[in-house]
């Protein structure tokens, strides 16, 4: 029966077009999903880059949180490998010599940024800060050990780091070659009703740039020393502000975040510090929970693309249905002869089903292998397309990706291949049933 099925399938090469359709549909599905996986991986790495495994925001109390107390408490947690404090402030910025009307909040020249005060040495231990410094293109720092250092001089100001993308919008340097920004923000504690609101302001100098892999926040995230004479706390917030607003936590390898959270909360309670959450405010969350909205949106987009592309496979499976239906019509006399020599309806139906199953299996295997080769050699293919046609899928000057990203997921590929095979069988079931129900007498009299 298997040999007869192969004969039916390969005797007329035109029938192999259905096999080719299944192969092309599956290849397109797996290749596009691999590119989507690559893009998602890049997005996840970019989002994860400036964050820690866990982020702790202290609870709001009458007493300002002090980093030294929290650092001592966190050092007693065995699951923690490293911690780094952040002092986050929001400010409006301008450049010396430019006029901004602050009296009207609708003015289009208002620009807000997030200033993140960090301890550079601690920051490098919990995230990719060192890598971002090394990947800087616009204005790399002279020494990554002292990223906020500026040129000495009477007019030197505290140094800040901006992203390479942000640097494209900076004006030319002042007379001494330095580029400065004027910052203005609200005080850490707002005055009581009737008291005058006096904003805080300072002038900072661009000491360098960082790579900024997370393009969503790179445009408005500026780094600055957290403490000290050149730090954010001293120059912009003042003594009435806390010396940290959140802490990034790196966990030891193979540590369960849920267990780590429980240990951290216990350590804070043992140290007499308020535990974050509930009515007290604050939070203790993983980087995935912090970025849940973006990550879920990306994953939802991936599912939609997979669903749309899978319809290509379904359409290709219609080719199997048409091929098997035509084959049953052409082989009516053969089926009648088979029935006359003892082939039961079940065996005749199985013959057609095996024929369709072989076609579906061949198409699936060819599509799977072709997609794997396409993903494996995508750089060669991309260079060939650019050389022959002058076209790139992701133009470097338009997109934040360099080249064609892709990530092959073997488990996903095998699952989708099996689904495609089963759909092929499903579409060949109708012709197989027709062959099984065919009357031998009518089949032998068929002209």
N, C-alpha and C positions, 0 to 999 in steps of 0.2 A: 504493500500500500504506500509506503514511504517513497519507493522508487517511482511508482506511478504518479504520485503527487509532484515529484521533481520533474518528471517528463511533461506533465501538463503545464507546469510553471515556466519551464525554460524552452519549450519547443517554439513558442512564439515570443521573440525578444520584445515585442511591443508591450507585453504584459509586465515586463520589468520596469516600465515607467512608473507603475504604482509603487513598486519597491523603492525606486529613486525618489519619489515624492515623499514617502515616509522618512527616508534617510535625510533628505534636505530639511524637512520640517523639524525633525529631532535635532539635527545639527544646529539649525538656527536657534532653537529653544535653548539648548545647552550652552552655546557660545554667548548668547545675549545674557543669560543668567550668570555665566562666569564673569563677564564684564561688570554686571551689576554687583556681584559679590566683591570684585576688586574695588569698585567705587565705594561700596559700603564699608569694606575694610579700611580704606583710606579715611573715610569719614569718622569711623570709630577711633582710629589711631589719632586723628586730629583732635577729636573731642576729648579723648582720654589724655592727650599730651600734657596740658597745663594743670590737670587735676590729679588728685591722689586716689588711692583705693577707697578711702573714706574721707568725708568732709564733715568737720565738726563746727557748728555755729553755736556759741554759748548762749545759754538762756538769758533772758532780759531780767535783770534785777536792779535794785537801787544802787548796788555797788558795781563800779565799772570792772569788767573782767580784766585780770592781769595775767599775762602770758606765763610768767614764772610759776605761778601756782598750777596752771593747767599743764605746763611742761613737766613739772615734778610728778603730778598725778599720772600722766600718760606714760612716763618712763617705767612705771610699775606694771604695765600691761604686757604680758609675755608675747602676745600676738603681734605687737607693733615692732616694725623694723626701724622706722624713722618718722619724724614729724616736722612740719614746717608751718610757722604762723603767717597769716596774711592780715594786713590792715588795709581794708578796702574803703576808698572814698570816691565820691562822684563830684566832678567839677566841670565848669565851663572853661574853655581855653581860648586864647587869642595870641597873636604874635605881636611883638613890639612894632609900633608904627602903623598897625591896622586899627581902625575905629569900629567898635561894635556897640550898637544901641541895646543896652541891657534893660531899658525901660519898657520895651515892648516884647513880650514873650513870643509873639508871632513872627518876629524877624527871622528870615531864612539864614542869617549869618550866625545864629546861635549854634555852637558846637559843644556837645557834651562828651566827656570821656570817663572811663573808669580807671582810677589810679590804684594800683595794687602795690602796697608796701610789703617788701619781702626781705628775708635774710638770705642772701645768695647762696651761701654754703649749705644751709638747710634745704633750700629749694631744690638744689641739684640732686639731693638724696631721695626726693619723693616723686619727681616727675621728670619731664624731658627738657628742663630749662637749659642744661648744659648743651644739649643738642641744638636747641633753638639759637643759642649764641653762636655755635659753630656753623650753622647754616645761614647766618645773616649774609645778605648780598649788598644791600645799599650802603651801610656804614658799619662794618664789623668792629667790635670793640678791640682795643689793642691787647688787652689781657682779660681773658674770661674769668680770672680769679678776682678781678676788681672791675666789674662791668659798669659801675656808675662813676668811675673816675673821669674828671674833666680836666681840661688844660689849666694849670695853675695861673693865677693872675688876680688882679684887684677886682675884676668884674666877673670872676667865675661864680657860678651858681650851682645849686645841687643838681646832680645828673639824673637823667631819666632815660629809659629805653623805650623806643617805639618800634612797631613792626615795620618790616620792609614795605608792606603795602601802605601804611600810614606815611612813611617817609616820602612817597611819591607826591604828597600834597604839601610838603614843607616848603616854605619860602627859602630863598637863598640866605646864607649866613649874614650876620651883622659885620661891622667893620673888622672885628677881630677874628672873623671866620666861624664863630660859634652861632648856632641856631637856638634861640630861646623861645620859651612859651610862657605866657602869663596865665596863671590858674586862679580861679575864684570858686569858692564853695560855701555852703552854709556851715555855720558852726556845728560842732558835734552835738551840743545841747541847745535847743532853741530857747530863746528868752521867754519869760512869762508875759502874759498879756499886758500891753501898755509899755513894755520896755523896748528900747531901740534894737532892731536887728542889724548887727554889724557883720557883714560877710568876711570870711577869711580869704586872703589872697597871697600869692607868692609868685616868684619868677624862677623857672627851672631851665636847665640847659640840656639839649639832646647830647647824650654821651655815646650813643650808638644805637644799633637796631638789632632785632632778633628775627628769626625766621618766620614765626607765626604760622604754624601749620594749620591751626584752627582758624580758617578764614572768617568764620562767623563772628568771632570776638577780637580778631587781630586788629580790626580797624579802630576799635575804641578801648583797647587794653594797653595801658602804659605802666611800666614797672618803675619802682623807685625804692630806695632804701627805706626800711620800715622805721627804724629808730636812728638816733644820733643827730648831730648838727645839720647833716645833709639829708635827713630822713623826712618821710611824710608826716610823722607824728609831730615833729618839732616845727616844721615849716608851714604846714597848712591846717592841721587840726587843732593843735594846742593841747595844754595840759588837762583840759576838761574831757578829752576823748580817751576811749580805751586804747590800749597799746596793741590790740589785735581784735579782729572781728570774725575770723574763721581760722581753722587749722586743717592743713592737709596731712593725711595719715597714710603711710605706706605700710602694708601688712607683710608679714613674712610669707614666703612661698607656701602654697597649699593650705592657706589659712581660710577657714570658712568665715565670710563677712558677718554672718549672723552671730556666731560665737564671739567674734571680735567686738561687735557692737555691745553684746551683753557684758563683756569684760570691761570695756571702756566706761559704760554707765556705772558699773559697780565701783570702778576706781575713782570716778568723779564723786560718787556718793561717799566713799570712804574718806576722801580728802575734804569733805565738807563743801564741795562745789555743787551748784544747782545742776540738775540733769536736764538736758534740753528736751523739748517736746511738750505737747499738750498746751496748757494755758501759759506756761512759763516762756513759750517761744523757743527759738533756736531749733536745731535739727542735728541729727547724726545719720548720714545717708551715704550710699555708695555713689560712685561716679555715674553708674548706669541710672540710678534713681534721680540724680541731679539732672541728667540729660534725657530723662525718659520721654519727654515730648518729641524731641528731635529724633531720637533713636526709633521710636514707634512710627513716626512719619516716614522715615527711611525704609523701615521694614515693610510698612504698608505699601509703599511705592513698589518695592521689590515684588510683593505678592501680586499686585495688579499687573505688573509687567509679565510675570510668570503666567498668569491666567490668560492674558491677551495672546502671548506667544504660543500657549498650549493649543489655542484654537487653530493655529497653523497645522499642528499635528492632527487635529480632528479633521480638518479639511483634507489633509493628505490621506487620511484613512478612508475617506469617501472613494478615493481611487482604488483601494483594495476591494471595496464593495462593488464598484463598477466592473472591475476586472473579473472577480469571481462570478458575478451575475452573467457576464458575457461568456465566461468559460463554461458555466452550467448550460447555457443555451447552445453553445457549440458542441458540447459533448453529450447531448441528450441520447443519441444512439449508443455511444459508449456506455453511458449509465444504464441504458436498457439491456445491453449485452451483459454487463456486470450483474444486473438483477437476475437475468435469465440463468446465469451460471452459479447463482447462489448467494450473491452479495445481498445482505439484508439492508433495509432502509437505514439502520444505524451505521452500518459500514460505509454505505454510500455517502451519508452525511459526514461521517468522520473523514472520508477521503477529501471532500471539499474543504472541510475545516483544517485538515493537516496542510493542504495546499496553501490556504490563506495564512495559516500559522507560520509556515516556512517563509512566505513572502514578508510577513510582518517581522519575523525574527531577523531575516537578512537585512531589511531596511533599518531595524533598530541597531544592529551591530555596526553597520556601515555608518549610520548617523552618529553613534556614540564615539567610534574611533575617529571619524572625521572631525568632530567637535574637539576631541582631545588634541589632535594634531594642530588644529587651528589655534587653540588657546596656547599650546606649547610654543608654536612658531609665530605668534602674533606679531612680534617685533620685526621679523623678516618680512612678513606679509605687509605690515604697515609701511615699511621702508620701500617695498616694491610698488605699492599703490601710490606713494608720494613721488617716487621717481618716474613712474609711467604717466600719472595723471595729475600730479601736483596737488594732491588733496590729502589732508590729515583729518582723522576722525575728531581728535581733540586738538584744536589749534593752541599752541603754547601761549599766545598773546591774548586768548579769550578765556581759557580755562585754567584752573589752579592745578590741574594734573599734568604730568609730563609723560607723554606716551600713552599707550592703551593699557590701562590696568585690567587685570583679570585674576581670578582666584578659582581654581578648579576644585570642586567639592565632589569627591568620588561617591560618597553616600547619596548625595542628592542626584547625581547623574545616573546612578544605577536605579534609584527609585523612579525617576522620570522615564527611564528607558523601559522599565517593567510596565509602567502605566501605559506607555505608547504601545507596547506589545499587546497588552490586554485590550486596548481600544481597537487595535487591528483585528484581534480575534472576534471582538464584539461585532464589528462591521462585516465580517465574513460569515457570521452565524446565519444571517438570512438566506444567502445563496446555498449554504450547507443544508438548511432545513428544506429548501425547495428541492434540492437533489435527493434528499431522503424521502420526500413525499411523492416523488415522481412515479407515475404508473408505468410499469415495464411494458405493457401492451402499447400505450400511447408513445412511449419512447422508441420502440422498435418500428412503429409506423411513421415516425416523424420524418418529414422531408425537409 
